[in-house]
Amino acid sequence: MIDDLFNLIINKSDKITKEFYDLLNKLEFNYTKSMLETYSISNLQLVKDIIYTLYILYTDNLKNILLKVKRDELITLYNVCKTFNVDTFIPYYKKTIINKYMS
């Protein structure tokens, strides 16, 4: 699922809304295939997980949170969440973002 969404986004599919592409541009997560070819596996996974989580927040209609998020904070939260080695990382990361921006 994560890879499927990521491929749609990287290939600029019209299945993804312009609004979501605008969000990715705003947060500077608008990567090209050639840019991603230089990334390490761990950095590529970071990008995929963050974009996927943003998409979940977007489809869950949590746009009020998406208006507040910042690129650096998303990456920092990602790294903090990764240190806990939870089995269900994406839901944990999503909840962490929600908690940060809803308080």
MOPAC internal coordinates of N, CA, C and O (Angstrom, degrees):
PM7 1SCF
backbone

  N    0.0000 0     0.00 0     0.00 0    0    0    0
  C    1.4497 1     0.00 0     0.00 0    1    0    0
  C    1.5254 1   111.25 1     0.00 0    2    1    0
  O    1.2310 1   120.48 1   132.93 1    3    2    1
  N    1.3212 1   116.70 1   -47.07 1    3    2    1
  C    1.4654 1   120.58 1   179.91 1    5    3    2
  C    1.5248 1   109.95 1   -61.95 1    6    5    3
  O    1.2310 1   120.79 1   133.34 1    7    6    5
  N    1.3142 1   116.10 1   -46.66 1    7    6    5
  C    1.4677 1   119.66 1  -179.64 1    9    7    6
  C    1.5207 1   111.78 1   -65.18 1   10    9    7
  O    1.2310 1   120.30 1   141.96 1   11   10    9
  N    1.3192 1   117.02 1   -38.04 1   11   10    9
  C    1.4668 1   120.33 1   178.89 1   13   11   10
  C    1.5281 1   111.06 1   -61.69 1   14   13   11
  O    1.2310 1   120.82 1   131.85 1   15   14   13
  N    1.3131 1   116.04 1   -48.15 1   15   14   13
  C    1.4622 1   120.02 1   178.21 1   17   15   14
  C    1.5175 1   110.58 1   -61.83 1   18   17   15
  O    1.2310 1   120.92 1   135.38 1   19   18   17
  N    1.3036 1   115.84 1   -44.62 1   19   18   17
  C    1.4617 1   120.61 1  -178.55 1   21   19   18
  C    1.5283 1   110.80 1   -60.02 1   22   21   19
  O    1.2310 1   120.37 1   136.63 1   23   22   21
  N    1.3172 1   116.89 1   -43.37 1   23   22   21
  C    1.4675 1   120.37 1   178.33 1   25   23   22
  C    1.5204 1   111.79 1   -63.94 1   26   25   23
  O    1.2310 1   119.93 1   140.42 1   27   26   25
  N    1.3139 1   117.74 1   -39.58 1   27   26   25
  C    1.4612 1   120.50 1   176.30 1   29   27   26
  C    1.5289 1   110.70 1   -59.94 1   30   29   27
  O    1.2310 1   121.01 1   135.98 1   31   30   29
  N    1.3002 1   115.67 1   -44.02 1   31   30   29
  C    1.4700 1   120.27 1  -178.03 1   33   31   30
  C    1.5211 1   111.07 1   -68.42 1   34   33   31
  O    1.2310 1   120.14 1   133.24 1   35   34   33
  N    1.2976 1   117.34 1   -46.76 1   35   34   33
  C    1.4610 1   121.17 1  -179.47 1   37   35   34
  C    1.5274 1   111.18 1   -62.17 1   38   37   35
  O    1.2310 1   120.95 1   145.58 1   39   38   37
  N    1.3172 1   115.79 1   -34.42 1   39   38   37
  C    1.4641 1   120.63 1   179.51 1   41   39   38
  C    1.5284 1   113.04 1   -88.25 1   42   41   39
  O    1.2310 1   120.63 1  -172.40 1   43   42   41
  N    1.3306 1   116.41 1     7.60 1   43   42   41
  C    1.4659 1   122.74 1   177.05 1   45   43   42
  C    1.5294 1   112.20 1    55.09 1   46   45   43
  O    1.2310 1   120.93 1  -132.65 1   47   46   45
  N    1.3030 1   115.82 1    47.35 1   47   46   45
  C    1.4585 1   121.32 1  -179.40 1   49   47   46
  C    1.5205 1   111.09 1   -67.64 1   50   49   47
  O    1.2310 1   121.26 1   -34.61 1   51   50   49
  N    1.3189 1   115.20 1   145.39 1   51   50   49
  C    1.4615 1   119.45 1   176.03 1   53   51   50
  C    1.5316 1   111.73 1   -79.14 1   54   53   51
  O    1.2310 1   120.21 1  -179.02 1   55   54   53
  N    1.3248 1   117.21 1     0.98 1   55   54   53
  C    1.4625 1   121.37 1   173.78 1   57   55   54
  C    1.5285 1   111.03 1   -75.42 1   58   57   55
  O    1.2310 1   121.01 1   164.25 1   59   58   57
  N    1.3166 1   115.68 1   -15.75 1   59   58   57
  C    1.4674 1   122.03 1   176.90 1   61   59   58
  C    1.5254 1   107.24 1   -99.83 1   62   61   59
  O    1.2310 1   121.03 1   -44.78 1   63   62   61
  N    1.3070 1   115.64 1   135.22 1   63   62   61
  C    1.4679 1   118.85 1  -176.26 1   65   63   62
  C    1.5238 1   112.23 1   -71.23 1   66   65   63
  O    1.2310 1   121.46 1   -26.59 1   67   66   65
  N    1.3084 1   114.81 1   153.41 1   67   66   65
  C    1.4622 1   120.87 1   176.27 1   69   67   66
  C    1.5312 1   109.83 1   -60.77 1   70   69   67
  O    1.2310 1   120.51 1   143.24 1   71   70   69
  N    1.3033 1   116.63 1   -36.76 1   71   70   69
  C    1.4569 1   121.60 1   179.46 1   73   71   70
  C    1.5291 1   111.27 1   -59.13 1   74   73   71
  O    1.2310 1   120.63 1   138.54 1   75   74   73
  N    1.3252 1   116.40 1   -41.46 1   75   74   73
  C    1.4561 1   119.03 1   178.98 1   77   75   74
  C    1.5260 1   110.79 1   -70.52 1   78   77   75
  O    1.2310 1   119.99 1   139.34 1   79   78   77
  N    1.3170 1   117.62 1   -40.66 1   79   78   77
  C    1.4738 1   120.32 1   174.96 1   81   79   78
  C    1.5258 1   110.45 1   -59.70 1   82   81   79
  O    1.2310 1   120.22 1   141.39 1   83   82   81
  N    1.3130 1   117.19 1   -38.61 1   83   82   81
  C    1.4755 1   120.71 1   177.47 1   85   83   82
  C    1.5216 1   111.11 1   -62.28 1   86   85   83
  O    1.2310 1   121.01 1   139.81 1   87   86   85
  N    1.3183 1   115.67 1   -40.19 1   87   86   85
  C    1.4678 1   120.04 1   177.11 1   89   87   86
  C    1.5257 1   110.45 1   -62.14 1   90   89   87
  O    1.2310 1   120.42 1   134.08 1   91   90   89
  N    1.3182 1   116.81 1   -45.92 1   91   90   89
  C    1.4660 1   120.55 1   178.43 1   93   91   90
  C    1.5227 1   111.47 1   -61.12 1   94   93   91
  O    1.2310 1   120.41 1   141.05 1   95   94   93
  N    1.3061 1   116.81 1   -38.95 1   95   94   93
  C    1.4665 1   120.42 1   177.18 1   97   95   94
  C    1.5207 1   110.92 1   -64.97 1   98   97   95
  O    1.2310 1   120.78 1   135.14 1   99   98   97
  N    1.3127 1   116.11 1   -44.86 1   99   98   97
  C    1.4643 1   120.85 1   179.33 1  101   99   98
  C    1.5253 1   111.47 1   -58.55 1  102  101   99
  O    1.2310 1   120.74 1   138.88 1  103  102  101
  N    1.3170 1   116.19 1   -41.12 1  103  102  101
  C    1.4670 1   121.47 1  -178.12 1  105  103  102
  C    1.5245 1   112.97 1   -88.25 1  106  105  103
  O    1.2310 1   120.55 1  -178.23 1  107  106  105
  N    1.3104 1   116.55 1     1.77 1  107  106  105
  C    1.4637 1   123.39 1   179.97 1  109  107  106
  C    1.5288 1   112.51 1    60.35 1  110  109  107
  O    1.2310 1   121.28 1  -138.82 1  111  110  109
  N    1.3160 1   115.15 1    41.18 1  111  110  109
  C    1.4653 1   121.83 1   172.49 1  113  111  110
  C    1.5274 1   109.79 1  -109.75 1  114  113  111
  O    1.2310 1   120.86 1  -147.97 1  115  114  113
  N    1.2982 1   115.97 1    32.03 1  115  114  113
  C    1.4619 1   122.73 1  -178.03 1  117  115  114
  C    1.5345 1   109.58 1  -100.58 1  118  117  115
  O    1.2310 1   120.99 1  -106.14 1  119  118  117
  N    1.3025 1   115.72 1    73.86 1  119  118  117
  C    1.4591 1   122.00 1  -175.20 1  121  119  118
  C    1.5242 1   112.02 1   -86.89 1  122  121  119
  O    1.2310 1   121.30 1   -27.60 1  123  122  121
  N    1.3155 1   115.12 1   152.40 1  123  122  121
  C    1.4546 1   120.98 1   172.88 1  125  123  122
  C    1.5269 1   108.37 1  -101.80 1  126  125  123
  O    1.2310 1   120.99 1   -15.02 1  127  126  125
  N    1.3215 1   115.71 1   164.98 1  127  126  125
  C    1.4692 1   120.08 1   178.19 1  129  127  126
  C    1.5281 1   110.75 1   -58.54 1  130  129  127
  O    1.2310 1   120.50 1   136.70 1  131  130  129
  N    1.3193 1   116.64 1   -43.30 1  131  130  129
  C    1.4698 1   119.37 1  -177.71 1  133  131  130
  C    1.5268 1   111.94 1   -65.51 1  134  133  131
  O    1.2310 1   120.12 1   144.64 1  135  134  133
  N    1.3152 1   117.38 1   -35.36 1  135  134  133
  C    1.4659 1   120.05 1   176.93 1  137  135  134
  C    1.5305 1   110.29 1   -64.68 1  138  137  135
  O    1.2310 1   120.82 1   137.26 1  139  138  137
  N    1.3123 1   116.04 1   -42.74 1  139  138  137
  C    1.4661 1   121.13 1  -176.07 1  141  139  138
  C    1.5184 1   112.90 1   -70.08 1  142  141  139
  O    1.2310 1   120.14 1   156.21 1  143  142  141
  N    1.3030 1   117.35 1   -23.79 1  143  142  141
  C    1.4663 1   121.05 1   179.06 1  145  143  142
  C    1.5248 1   112.23 1   -63.85 1  146  145  143
  O    1.2310 1   120.52 1   157.93 1  147  146  145
  N    1.3208 1   116.61 1   -22.07 1  147  146  145
  C    1.4616 1   120.77 1  -179.22 1  149  147  146
  C    1.5289 1   112.53 1   -90.55 1  150  149  147
  O    1.2310 1   120.17 1   173.29 1  151  150  149
  N    1.3206 1   117.28 1    -6.71 1  151  150  149
  C    1.4597 1   121.34 1  -176.25 1  153  151  150
  C    1.5224 1   111.37 1   -80.47 1  154  153  151
  O    1.2310 1   121.43 1   -32.27 1  155  154  153
  N    1.3182 1   114.87 1   147.73 1  155  154  153
  C    1.4609 1   120.10 1   172.44 1  157  155  154
  C    1.5298 1   108.00 1   -71.94 1  158  157  155
  O    1.2310 1   120.71 1   -15.58 1  159  158  157
  N    1.3061 1   116.25 1   164.42 1  159  158  157
  C    1.4694 1   120.66 1   179.97 1  161  159  158
  C    1.5259 1   110.78 1   -60.53 1  162  161  159
  O    1.2310 1   120.18 1   138.57 1  163  162  161
  N    1.3211 1   117.25 1   -41.43 1  163  162  161
  C    1.4710 1   119.74 1  -178.70 1  165  163  162
  C    1.5279 1   111.52 1   -67.81 1  166  165  163
  O    1.2310 1   120.07 1   140.95 1  167  166  165
  N    1.3276 1   117.47 1   -39.05 1  167  166  165
  C    1.4677 1   119.47 1   178.14 1  169  167  166
  C    1.5240 1   111.44 1   -70.16 1  170  169  167
  O    1.2310 1   120.47 1   144.12 1  171  170  169
  N    1.3005 1   116.70 1   -35.88 1  171  170  169
  C    1.4588 1   120.25 1   176.55 1  173  171  170
  C    1.5321 1   110.17 1   -64.96 1  174  173  171
  O    1.2310 1   120.45 1   139.09 1  175  174  173
  N    1.3267 1   116.74 1   -40.91 1  175  174  173
  C    1.4633 1   119.69 1   177.61 1  177  175  174
  C    1.5248 1   110.79 1   -64.64 1  178  177  175
  O    1.2310 1   119.87 1   141.00 1  179  178  177
  N    1.3066 1   117.85 1   -39.00 1  179  178  177
  C    1.4595 1   122.10 1   176.43 1  181  179  178
  C    1.5202 1   109.67 1   -57.19 1  182  181  179
  O    1.2310 1   119.93 1   130.35 1  183  182  181
  N    1.3077 1   117.74 1   -49.65 1  183  182  181
  C    1.4674 1   122.49 1  -179.19 1  185  183  182
  C    1.5322 1   109.86 1   -61.06 1  186  185  183
  O    1.2310 1   120.29 1   133.39 1  187  186  185
  N    1.3156 1   117.05 1   -46.61 1  187  186  185
  C    1.4665 1   120.95 1  -179.77 1  189  187  186
  C    1.5282 1   111.35 1   -60.87 1  190  189  187
  O    1.2310 1   120.52 1   134.02 1  191  190  189
  N    1.3180 1   116.61 1   -45.98 1  191  190  189
  C    1.4666 1   120.40 1  -178.47 1  193  191  190
  C    1.5192 1   111.76 1   -64.99 1  194  193  191
  O    1.2310 1   120.30 1   138.32 1  195  194  193
  N    1.3110 1   117.02 1   -41.68 1  195  194  193
  C    1.4648 1   120.05 1  -179.81 1  197  195  194
  C    1.5214 1   110.15 1   -66.43 1  198  197  195
  O    1.2310 1   119.98 1   133.93 1  199  198  197
  N    1.3129 1   117.65 1   -46.07 1  199  198  197
  C    1.4686 1   120.47 1   179.65 1  201  199  198
  C    1.5252 1   110.34 1   -62.51 1  202  201  199
  O    1.2310 1   120.33 1   137.37 1  203  202  201
  N    1.3019 1   116.98 1   -42.63 1  203  202  201
  C    1.4645 1   120.45 1   178.84 1  205  203  202
  C    1.5292 1   110.82 1   -61.95 1  206  205  203
  O    1.2310 1   120.29 1   136.39 1  207  206  205
  N    1.3048 1   117.05 1   -43.61 1  207  206  205
  C    1.4626 1   120.81 1   179.45 1  209  207  206
  C    1.5217 1   110.58 1   -65.10 1  210  209  207
  O    1.2310 1   120.21 1   139.32 1  211  210  209
  N    1.3146 1   117.20 1   -40.68 1  211  210  209
  C    1.4629 1   120.17 1   175.58 1  213  211  210
  C    1.5292 1   110.71 1   -60.24 1  214  213  211
  O    1.2310 1   120.97 1   139.82 1  215  214  213
  N    1.3094 1   115.75 1   -40.18 1  215  214  213
  C    1.4617 1   119.99 1   179.54 1  217  215  214
  C    1.5287 1   110.80 1   -65.04 1  218  217  215
  O    1.2310 1   120.38 1   139.06 1  219  218  217
  N    1.3081 1   116.88 1   -40.94 1  219  218  217
  C    1.4689 1   119.95 1   177.13 1  221  219  218
  C    1.5278 1   110.14 1   -62.10 1  222  221  219
  O    1.2310 1   120.24 1   134.74 1  223  222  221
  N    1.3147 1   117.15 1   -45.26 1  223  222  221
  C    1.4597 1   120.74 1   177.64 1  225  223  222
  C    1.5325 1   110.40 1   -60.13 1  226  225  223
  O    1.2310 1   121.01 1   139.96 1  227  226  225
  N    1.3067 1   115.66 1   -40.04 1  227  226  225
  C    1.4592 1   121.63 1   179.30 1  229  227  226
  C    1.5305 1   110.82 1   -64.86 1  230  229  227
  O    1.2310 1   120.15 1   131.97 1  231  230  229
  N    1.3101 1   117.31 1   -48.03 1  231  230  229
  C    1.4685 1   120.37 1  -178.91 1  233  231  230
  C    1.5290 1   112.03 1   -71.92 1  234  233  231
  O    1.2310 1   120.37 1   156.52 1  235  234  233
  N    1.3271 1   116.89 1   -23.48 1  235  234  233
  C    1.4665 1   120.92 1   174.93 1  237  235  234
  C    1.5256 1   111.52 1   -80.87 1  238  237  235
  O    1.2310 1   121.35 1  -176.27 1  239  238  237
  N    1.3090 1   115.01 1     3.73 1  239  238  237
  C    1.4655 1   122.35 1   178.12 1  241  239  238
  C    1.5314 1   112.68 1    61.60 1  242  241  239
  O    1.2310 1   120.85 1  -140.10 1  243  242  241
  N    1.3214 1   115.97 1    39.90 1  243  242  241
  C    1.4640 1   121.96 1   176.90 1  245  243  242
  C    1.5388 1   109.49 1  -100.42 1  246  245  243
  O    1.2310 1   121.49 1  -130.84 1  247  246  245
  N    1.2998 1   114.76 1    49.16 1  247  246  245
  C    1.4640 1   120.78 1  -175.33 1  249  247  246
  C    1.5271 1   112.53 1   -66.13 1  250  249  247
  O    1.2310 1   120.50 1   153.92 1  251  250  249
  N    1.3238 1   116.64 1   -26.08 1  251  250  249
  C    1.4561 1   119.10 1   176.18 1  253  251  250
  C    1.5302 1   111.03 1   -61.77 1  254  253  251
  O    1.2310 1   120.45 1   145.11 1  255  254  253
  N    1.3055 1   116.75 1   -34.89 1  255  254  253
  C    1.4670 1   121.12 1   176.31 1  257  255  254
  C    1.5230 1   109.74 1   -73.63 1  258  257  255
  O    1.2310 1   120.28 1   138.04 1  259  258  257
  N    1.3051 1   117.07 1   -41.96 1  259  258  257
  C    1.4640 1   121.00 1  -178.41 1  261  259  258
  C    1.5195 1   112.38 1   -63.75 1  262  261  259
  O    1.2310 1   120.34 1   154.80 1  263  262  261
  N    1.3157 1   116.95 1   -25.20 1  263  262  261
  C    1.4638 1   120.10 1   176.08 1  265  263  262
  C    1.5316 1   111.84 1   -72.22 1  266  265  263
  O    1.2310 1   120.77 1   157.68 1  267  266  265
  N    1.3237 1   116.13 1   -22.32 1  267  266  265
  C    1.4608 1   121.30 1  -176.08 1  269  267  266
  C    1.5241 1   114.41 1   -96.59 1  270  269  267
  O    1.2310 1   120.11 1   155.36 1  271  270  269
  N    1.3305 1   117.39 1   -24.64 1  271  270  269
  C    1.4606 1   120.09 1  -172.84 1  273  271  270
  C    1.5169 1   112.10 1   -64.18 1  274  273  271
  O    1.2310 1   121.98 1   -29.67 1  275  274  273
  N    1.3148 1   113.81 1   150.33 1  275  274  273
  C    1.4620 1   121.80 1   177.61 1  277  275  274
  C    1.5228 1   108.55 1  -128.71 1  278  277  275
  O    1.2310 1   121.49 1   -34.83 1  279  278  277
  N    1.2915 1   114.75 1   145.17 1  279  278  277
  C    1.4606 1   121.50 1  -176.02 1  281  279  278
  C    1.5320 1   112.25 1   -53.67 1  282  281  279
  O    1.2310 1   120.43 1   127.22 1  283  282  281
  N    1.3106 1   116.78 1   -52.78 1  283  282  281
  C    1.4670 1   120.65 1  -176.75 1  285  283  282
  C    1.5249 1   111.87 1   -60.83 1  286  285  283
  O    1.2310 1   120.80 1   141.27 1  287  286  285
  N    1.3236 1   116.07 1   -38.73 1  287  286  285
  C    1.4610 1   119.44 1   179.59 1  289  287  286
  C    1.5305 1   111.31 1   -68.68 1  290  289  287
  O    1.2310 1   120.38 1   142.64 1  291  290  289
  N    1.3252 1   116.88 1   -37.36 1  291  290  289
  C    1.4659 1   119.79 1   177.37 1  293  291  290
  C    1.5235 1   110.95 1   -61.83 1  294  293  291
  O    1.2310 1   120.72 1   138.11 1  295  294  293
  N    1.3098 1   116.23 1   -41.89 1  295  294  293
  C    1.4648 1   120.73 1   179.93 1  297  295  294
  C    1.5288 1   110.65 1   -68.28 1  298  297  295
  O    1.2310 1   120.63 1   136.90 1  299  298  297
  N    1.3107 1   116.40 1   -43.10 1  299  298  297
  C    1.4648 1   120.26 1   178.35 1  301  299  298
  C    1.5260 1   110.70 1   -61.86 1  302  301  299
  O    1.2310 1   120.24 1   132.99 1  303  302  301
  N    1.3193 1   117.14 1   -47.01 1  303  302  301
  C    1.4646 1   120.79 1   177.90 1  305  303  302
  C    1.5272 1   111.24 1   -61.02 1  306  305  303
  O    1.2310 1   120.66 1   140.94 1  307  306  305
  N    1.3050 1   116.34 1   -39.06 1  307  306  305
  C    1.4648 1   120.87 1   177.91 1  309  307  306
  C    1.5291 1   110.12 1   -58.78 1  310  309  307
  O    1.2310 1   120.84 1   130.53 1  311  310  309
  N    1.3064 1   116.01 1   -49.47 1  311  310  309
  C    1.4691 1   120.54 1  -178.30 1  313  311  310
  C    1.5283 1   111.84 1   -64.46 1  314  313  311
  O    1.2310 1   120.39 1   141.54 1  315  314  313
  N    1.3083 1   116.86 1   -38.46 1  315  314  313
  C    1.4691 1   120.14 1   177.16 1  317  315  314
  C    1.5232 1   109.72 1   -64.97 1  318  317  315
  O    1.2310 1   120.15 1   133.42 1  319  318  317
  N    1.3185 1   117.33 1   -46.58 1  319  318  317
  C    1.4655 1   121.14 1  -179.69 1  321  319  318
  C    1.5196 1   111.18 1   -62.21 1  322  321  319
  O    1.2310 1   119.92 1   143.03 1  323  322  321
  N    1.3114 1   117.76 1   -36.97 1  323  322  321
  C    1.4711 1   121.40 1  -179.09 1  325  323  322
  C    1.5310 1   111.57 1   -63.75 1  326  325  323
  O    1.2310 1   119.82 1   151.90 1  327  326  325
  N    1.3179 1   117.95 1   -28.10 1  327  326  325
  C    1.4609 1   120.42 1  -178.87 1  329  327  326
  C    1.5263 1   112.34 1   -67.94 1  330  329  327
  O    1.2310 1   120.14 1   162.28 1  331  330  329
  N    1.3280 1   117.33 1   -17.72 1  331  330  329
  C    1.4603 1   120.78 1  -177.84 1  333  331  330
  C    1.5276 1   112.98 1   -88.05 1  334  333  331
  O    1.2310 1   119.54 1   170.25 1  335  334  333
  N    1.3226 1   118.47 1    -9.75 1  335  334  333
  C    1.4661 1   122.78 1   175.98 1  337  335  334
  C    1.5353 1   113.40 1    48.08 1  338  337  335
  O    1.2310 1   120.81 1  -130.45 1  339  338  337
  N    1.3120 1   116.06 1    49.55 1  339  338  337
  C    1.4685 1   119.68 1   177.81 1  341  339  338
  C    1.5261 1   109.74 1   -80.06 1  342  341  339
  O    1.2310 1   120.94 1   -28.79 1  343  342  341
  N    1.3205 1   115.82 1   151.21 1  343  342  341
  C    1.4637 1   120.62 1  -178.50 1  345  343  342
  C    1.5247 1   112.56 1   -69.64 1  346  345  343
  O    1.2310 1   120.74 1   145.31 1  347  346  345
  N    1.2955 1   116.19 1   -34.69 1  347  346  345
  C    1.4627 1   121.25 1  -179.04 1  349  347  346
  C    1.5284 1   108.89 1  -109.60 1  350  349  347
  O    1.2310 1   121.28 1  -103.81 1  351  350  349
  N    1.3112 1   115.16 1    76.19 1  351  350  349
  C    1.4579 1   120.36 1  -171.21 1  353  351  350
  C    1.5298 1   113.70 1   -64.51 1  354  353  351
  O    1.2310 1   119.61 1   131.47 1  355  354  353
  N    1.3123 1   118.35 1   -48.53 1  355  354  353
  C    1.4688 1   120.62 1  -174.91 1  357  355  354
  C    1.5336 1   111.66 1   -58.81 1  358  357  355
  O    1.2310 1   118.73 1   130.66 1  359  358  357
  N    1.3250 1   120.03 1   -49.34 1  359  358  357
  C    1.4690 1   118.79 1   176.76 1  361  359  358
  C    1.5341 1   112.78 1   -60.32 1  362  361  359
  O    1.2310 1   120.89 1   142.86 1  363  362  361
  N    1.3155 1   115.91 1   -37.14 1  363  362  361
  C    1.4675 1   120.11 1   178.67 1  365  363  362
  C    1.5356 1   110.58 1   -65.08 1  366  365  363
  O    1.2310 1   120.79 1   134.93 1  367  366  365
  N    1.3102 1   116.09 1   -45.07 1  367  366  365
  C    1.4661 1   121.62 1   178.98 1  369  367  366
  C    1.5333 1   110.17 1   -63.96 1  370  369  367
  O    1.2310 1   120.34 1   136.32 1  371  370  369
  N    1.3133 1   116.95 1   -43.68 1  371  370  369
  C    1.4662 1   121.55 1   178.64 1  373  371  370
  C    1.5311 1   110.14 1   -58.89 1  374  373  371
  O    1.2310 1   120.59 1   132.06 1  375  374  373
  N    1.3189 1   116.47 1   -47.94 1  375  374  373
  C    1.4683 1   120.77 1  -179.36 1  377  375  374
  C    1.5251 1   111.21 1   -62.69 1  378  377  375
  O    1.2310 1   120.19 1   142.95 1  379  378  377
  N    1.3132 1   117.24 1   -37.05 1  379  378  377
  C    1.4639 1   121.62 1   178.00 1  381  379  378
  C    1.5313 1   110.23 1   -63.67 1  382  381  379
  O    1.2310 1   120.13 1   136.81 1  383  382  381
  N    1.3091 1   117.36 1   -43.19 1  383  382  381
  C    1.4670 1   121.12 1   177.40 1  385  383  382
  C    1.5241 1   110.14 1   -62.53 1  386  385  383
  O    1.2310 1   120.75 1   132.90 1  387  386  385
  N    1.3203 1   116.17 1   -47.10 1  387  386  385
  C    1.4691 1   119.74 1   179.79 1  389  387  386
  C    1.5153 1   110.73 1   -59.14 1  390  389  387
  O    1.2310 1   120.29 1   133.48 1  391  390  389
  N    1.3201 1   117.06 1   -46.52 1  391  390  389
  C    1.4661 1   120.77 1  -179.78 1  393  391  390
  C    1.5287 1   111.48 1   -61.01 1  394  393  391
  O    1.2310 1   120.38 1   139.56 1  395  394  393
  N    1.3083 1   116.89 1   -40.44 1  395  394  393
  C    1.4687 1   119.97 1  -179.08 1  397  395  394
  C    1.5173 1   111.66 1   -64.80 1  398  397  395
  O    1.2310 1   120.11 1   136.13 1  399  398  397
  N    1.3025 1   117.39 1   -43.87 1  399  398  397
  C    1.4601 1   120.66 1  -172.26 1  401  399  398
  C    1.5246 1   114.30 1   -93.89 1  402  401  399
  O    1.2310 1   119.94 1   172.79 1  403  402  401
  N    1.3004 1   117.72 1    -7.21 1  403  402  401
  C    1.4721 1   119.98 1   176.74 1  405  403  402
  C    1.5244 1   111.53 1   -94.69 1  406  405  403
  O    1.2310 1   120.32 1   166.36 1  407  406  405
  N    1.3011 1   116.99 1   -13.64 1  407  406  405
  C    1.4835 1   118.36 1  -177.45 1  409  407  406
  C    1.5044 1   112.00 1   -85.74 1  410  409  407
  O    1.2310 1   120.10 1   180.00 1  411  410  409

